[in-house]
Amino acid sequence: MNAKTVLPAVAMTAVSMVLTLAVVVMWLGTAVPWPVALVVGLGIDGGWLATLAYERRLAAQGDHNRAVTAVGWSFGVLAAGVLVAHALTAEESAGAWLAVAWLPLAAKALWLVHAMWERTALTPVALDAIRGIQQEARDEAAVARARLRAEAATEETRLTAVTEAGARVARVQAKTAQTLSSAWSTLETARAGEETGRALTSVTARVTPGVTPRWELPVWGPSEPLAARSLESAPALTDEALDVIVDEIRTSETPALSYREMAARFRAAGHAASEMRLRAAWKRVA
């Protein structure tokens, strides 16, 4: 994996050193003897390479030195300056020389990238663990999305069923109301008819001579609930009170009433007592 970054850096470094050495020899060779120019060129490349080697050694130990880094960049800037000065003073191909003047700085930048690669590199075990964690997170997200879609579909189905059931109930209620309305209309028509109303009156109530009670329709609508006390039975009479009531009813006429007449008037007056108690009271007072 290191070859992806170290090989371009090595290649750029080699090209930069060769180019710097050639430019120094050609440029200074006209002014000083070529061995002197060669020494100058080797000095620039050697200082650049020496600082680079020391930086690599510190990086391998997990350390960093700002001074060494500054010296290395100084040699890179010096080499680039020599190339730029040669390009500006060259009579021919000045643009071409100027175009390659950035090579020393580019080589230095590639080594910087390689150092950053090494500082952030992980072992295969760590990479496998990271891939496993990412895959697990993707699986959980996919399951969560599937669960949400299923719940949404279920809720939609439930709401559809409830809505359809409500619509059926509403249709049944409307149909029932229509049927009841039609029946009530028929009853109202029958009640309003003179002959029909007279016939219904004769069969629904006793006809008093000279009086024809009107046949009324039953109430159709909400009814009021009965009070709780109306459903409770009347309090039972004591034997003494029952004897007094029975004696008063029996002697209310002369001659005294029979048991059957007394019992009828007793119940018609709204009193309540069992047949056995009523007969016992009759025997006590008769």
Residue pairs with C-beta under 8 A, 6 or more apart in sequence:
1 121
2 114
2 117
2 118
2 121
4 117
5 110
5 113
5 114
5 117
6 114
8 110
9 107
9 110
9 111
9 113
9 114
12 103
12 106
12 107
12 110
13 49
13 52
13 107
13 110
13 111
15 103
15 107
16 79
16 103
16 104
16 106
16 107
17 45
17 48
17 49
19 83
19 100
19 103
20 41
20 44
20 45
20 79
20 82
20 83
20 104
21 38
21 41
21 42
21 44
21 45
22 41
23 41
23 82
23 83
23 86
23 97
24 37
24 38
24 40
24 41
24 44
24 82
25 34
25 37
25 38
25 41
26 86
27 37
27 82
27 85
27 86
27 89
28 36
28 37
28 40
29 37
44 75
44 78
44 79
44 82
45 79
47 71
47 75
48 72
48 75
48 76
48 79
48 104
51 68
51 71
51 72
51 75
52 72
52 108
52 111
54 65
54 68
55 65
55 68
55 69
55 72
55 111
55 115
56 111
58 64
58 65
58 68
59 115
59 118
59 119
72 108
73 108
75 104
76 104
76 105
76 107
76 108
77 104
77 105
79 104
80 101
80 102
80 103
80 104
80 105
83 97
83 98
83 100
83 101
83 103
83 104
84 98
84 101
86 97
87 94
87 95
87 96
87 97
87 98
87 101
88 94
88 98
90 97
122 130
180 220
184 217
184 220
187 217
188 217
190 196
190 197
190 200
191 197
191 200
191 215
191 216
191 217
197 214
197 215
198 212
200 215
201 207
201 212
201 213
201 214
201 215
204 215
205 213
205 215
207 213
233 272
234 272
236 272
236 273
237 245
237 271
237 272
237 273
239 277
239 280
239 281
242 273
242 277
242 278
242 281
243 281
243 284
243 285
245 266
245 269
245 271
246 262
246 266
246 278
246 281
246 282
246 285
247 285
249 257
249 262
249 265
249 266
249 269
250 256
250 257
250 262
250 282
250 285
250 286
252 265
256 286
257 265
259 279
259 282
259 286
262 282
263 278
266 273
266 278
273 281
